[in-house]
Amino acid sequence: MNIQLQIPSRSDRNLIRRLMELYQYDFSEFDGQDLDEHGCFGYGDLDYFWFESTHAVFLVTVDEKLAGFVLIDNEVVVTGNERSVTEFFIMRKYRRQGVGKQVAIEVFSRLPAKWEVRVIEQNSPAQDFWRRVIAEYTQDKFQEKRLDNDEWHGPVFYFDNLVQHTAVK
């Protein structure tokens, strides 16, 4: 299985937007979101992921077939953190095959920082996934806390891979 993480061009924004609809369909199981009058879930402004230097977007392919995407930004809820996994989507067809794990590890490795990953309380499969992947990636050198404030309700996993990345160089 050939898993690739690519940086899409600005002209790929509509592709990411269409994949976002699949992601939101899956996610509606947890957040209860409904379709709008046009049959779409809709997502806020995706454009800033291409125009802000603190943001990143990755397209995931498996054997050259579309398989998902990752959105990264700097909107964090734990003081001192720098980057956040905003959205992470692997199509159901490719789940439980190591695709998500490989993608997450590659994203973290490409962008060394003080990371956080937030997961909504209702999404226990995602909590299990992130806890397992981050524990393996950091060799259990991460923290987890549950927040219940104006900024976030649910678990937050966070770690710093700046030191790890510098040591590898």
C-alpha positions in Angstrom: 0.0 0.0 0.0 1.5 3.3 -1.1 0.3 6.1 1.2 1.2 9.6 0.1 0.7 12.9 1.8 0.6 15.8 -0.7 0.3 19.5 -0.4 -2.6 20.4 -2.7 -2.5 23.5 -4.9 -4.9 26.4 -4.4 -6.9 25.1 -7.4 -7.6 21.9 -5.4 -9.7 23.8 -2.9 -13.0 22.5 -4.3 -11.6 19.0 -4.1 -11.0 19.4 -0.4 -14.4 21.0 0.0 -16.0 17.9 -1.6 -14.0 15.6 0.7 -15.1 17.8 3.6 -18.7 16.9 2.8 -17.8 13.2 3.2 -16.0 13.9 6.5 -18.9 15.9 7.8 -21.3 13.1 6.9 -19.2 10.7 8.9 -18.9 13.2 11.7 -22.7 13.9 11.9 -22.9 10.6 13.8 -21.2 12.5 16.7 -22.2 16.1 16.3 -25.8 15.7 15.0 -25.3 18.2 12.2 -28.0 18.3 9.5 -27.8 19.0 5.8 -28.7 22.5 4.6 -31.4 23.2 2.1 -29.0 22.5 -0.7 -28.1 19.0 0.6 -24.7 20.1 1.9 -23.2 20.2 5.4 -21.1 23.2 4.5 -17.8 24.2 6.2 -16.6 27.6 7.0 -13.9 29.3 5.0 -11.4 26.7 3.8 -9.4 29.3 1.8 -7.4 30.5 4.8 -5.6 27.1 4.9 -3.9 28.1 1.7 -3.3 31.8 2.5 -2.2 31.8 6.2 1.4 30.8 6.9 0.3 29.2 10.2 -2.1 26.9 8.5 -1.5 23.8 6.3 -3.6 21.4 4.3 -2.6 17.9 3.1 -4.3 15.6 0.7 -4.0 11.8 1.4 -3.8 9.2 -1.3 -3.5 5.5 -1.2 -2.2 3.8 -4.3 -2.8 7.1 -6.1 -6.5 7.1 -5.1 -8.0 9.9 -3.0 -8.2 8.7 0.6 -8.6 11.8 2.8 -7.2 15.1 4.0 -5.7 16.8 7.0 -6.1 20.5 8.1 -3.7 22.1 10.5 -3.9 25.6 12.1 -2.6 27.5 15.1 -5.9 27.8 17.0 -5.0 26.1 20.3 -6.7 25.9 23.6 -3.8 24.9 25.8 -1.4 27.8 26.6 2.0 27.3 25.0 0.9 25.0 22.2 1.5 26.2 18.6 -0.2 23.8 16.1 -3.5 21.9 16.1 -4.9 19.2 14.0 -8.1 21.0 13.0 -9.7 18.2 10.8 -8.4 14.7 10.1 -10.3 12.5 7.6 -9.4 9.1 6.3 -12.2 7.5 4.1 -13.8 4.4 5.8 -12.4 2.2 3.1 -8.8 2.9 4.3 -9.4 2.9 8.1 -8.0 0.2 10.3 -5.1 -0.4 7.9 -2.5 1.9 9.3 -3.2 4.7 6.9 -4.3 7.2 9.5 -1.4 6.4 11.8 1.1 6.8 9.0 -0.5 10.1 7.9 -0.6 11.5 11.4 3.1 10.6 12.1 4.2 12.1 8.8 2.3 15.4 9.5 3.8 15.6 13.0 7.3 14.9 11.5 7.0 17.5 8.7 5.8 20.2 11.1 7.8 20.1 14.4 6.0 22.1 17.0 4.1 22.1 20.3 1.1 20.1 19.1 -2.4 19.6 20.3 -5.2 17.4 19.1 -8.7 18.0 20.3 -11.4 15.3 20.0 -15.1 15.9 20.8 -16.3 13.9 23.9 -18.8 11.8 21.9 -16.1 10.5 19.4 -14.6 7.7 21.5 -13.1 5.9 18.4 -11.1 9.1 17.6 -10.0 9.4 21.2 -8.7 5.8 21.1 -7.0 6.4 17.8 -5.2 9.6 18.8 -4.2 8.3 22.2 -2.7 5.2 20.6 -0.9 7.0 17.8 0.4 9.9 19.9 1.6 7.5 22.6 3.5 5.5 20.0 4.9 8.6 18.2 6.1 10.3 21.4 7.1 7.1 23.3 4.4 8.0 25.9 5.8 11.6 26.3 2.5 13.4 25.9 -0.2 14.8 28.1 -3.9 14.4 28.0 -6.5 16.6 29.8 -10.2 17.1 29.6 -11.3 20.7 29.3 -14.7 22.0 30.0 -14.6 25.7 29.4 -15.7 28.3 26.9 -13.0 27.2 24.4 -13.3 23.5 24.5 -15.3 20.6 26.0 -13.5 17.3 25.8 -10.1 15.7 25.7 -7.0 17.4 24.4 -3.8 15.5 23.7 -0.7 17.5 23.5 3.1 17.0 23.1 6.2 18.8 21.9 8.2 17.2 19.1 10.6 20.2 18.6 13.2 18.5 20.7 12.7 15.1 19.2 13.0 16.6 15.7 16.1 18.5 16.5 17.8 15.4 18.0 17.0 13.4 14.8 18.7 15.9 12.5 
